[in-house]
Amino acid sequence: MTPRSSGQEEAGYSVAFPKRWWYPACRSSDLGSLKPHAITLMGTPVVLFRDRFGAAHALVDRCPHRNVPLSLGRVHADGTLQCGYHGWRFDGGGHCRAVPGLYEDDDADAAARCVATHATTEVDGFVWVWGEAAAEPSGRPFELPDLGPRTSQTVFACDLECTLTAALENSLDVPHTAFLHGGLLRGGQPSEVTAVRREVAGGRGVEVQYLGEPVGLGKWRAKPGGKVTLDHWDRFFLPSIAQIEYRAGTWLRIVNTILHLPLSPLRTRAWFVLRTHSPVPAAVVRPIVAVRGRRVLGQDAGMLARQTEQIGRFGGEQYASTDLDLMANPIWWLLRQAERAESGQPVVVEPNGTSRANGSGSDGVGAGLADGDVDFAGRVTPRTVTFRA
């Protein structure tokens, strides 16, 4: 049995948690061989540890004996996780392998003494957990792009006081950057940009490509119509991946892949993995990316926290979307569609493109969908918008 988040906490917010997917749990370097690592997965406490062979495992963070967190214990010399209260030890499969003081003929591995597990794997320097406990996983986690030789990487993390949906939208929302991040990302003379939205990953993601964006840094921008323009893509992949890619000719490519872990309905952890391919030495690129990236992240984190707080004060979300809001509504639709497919709930696509589950009332973001974000088949519709940014 796993704990449930408070219905009062998430009431009025767009909260979705498809369980049959891989979610990032921690960086591989954060999970040592002696000390367990505690996280929460949409309100459920989970403990990670490595066995004596170095393999990562994830258990629900509650000892079946007296309900204390297993994460308060330690990794035993035999590679089991030992509870810090009475010393019960558990293997990576959640089986109790030892109860100190218990006679050998008394079966320690009784069903009542077992702990639920989450499947784990490691990819690209991250430990991933399967969202559904005691379930066989399918597929592989999202893989970070390989930019080839002369690639530098910078990673930083931040806990955001907002829903997973809000965090994803913020990462992929272009219009706010000229105002909240003016001088850091944008803020100079606006240029005409064309945005093209399309589905990707076989309907499990959405991408917006921006055409005609001039090369620039902060308020400085090259003159429109120059020889080199900035190729720019924003992408969302189920269930919790945001990706931003920039290319300038053949000499610069930047990919910021943001891995999100929903800690609770209103709290999300994000790892920003910035990979840069450039002739500029990595020793020069990394500090520039880190300083500017952390400043941008700080601004976003502050605004998201205020947004969450204000929604709570007014008793729920109320959105008025326009054609410029190309990502928010498809992200929410794909998350809810994936969640409901797991529970067998039917989804009705209404004529104006909004979505509601039968008998459930408003879907939050759905009430503010722009016309035609979703077609009658439940697919995100292609769209082209020209605007100034």
Secondary structure, DSSP 8 states (H G I E B T S, - for coil): ------HHHHTTS------SSEEEEEEGGG--SSS-EEEEETTEEEEEEE-TT--EEEEES--TTT---GGGSEE-TTS-EE-TTT--EE-TTS-EEE-TT--TTS-TT-GGG---EE-EEEETTEEEEESSTT----S---------SSEEEEEEEEEESS-HHHHHHHHT-STTHHHHTBTTTB-SS--EEEEEEEEEGGGTEEEEEEEEEE-EETTEE--TT-S-EEEEEEEEETTTEEEEEEEETTTEEEEEEEEEEEEETTEEEEEEEEEEE-SS-HHHHHHHHHHHHHHHHHHHHHHHHHHHHHHHHTTS------TT--SHHHHHHHHHHHHHHHHT--EEE-TTS-EEETTT---GGGGG--TTSB-TTS-B--EEEEEE-
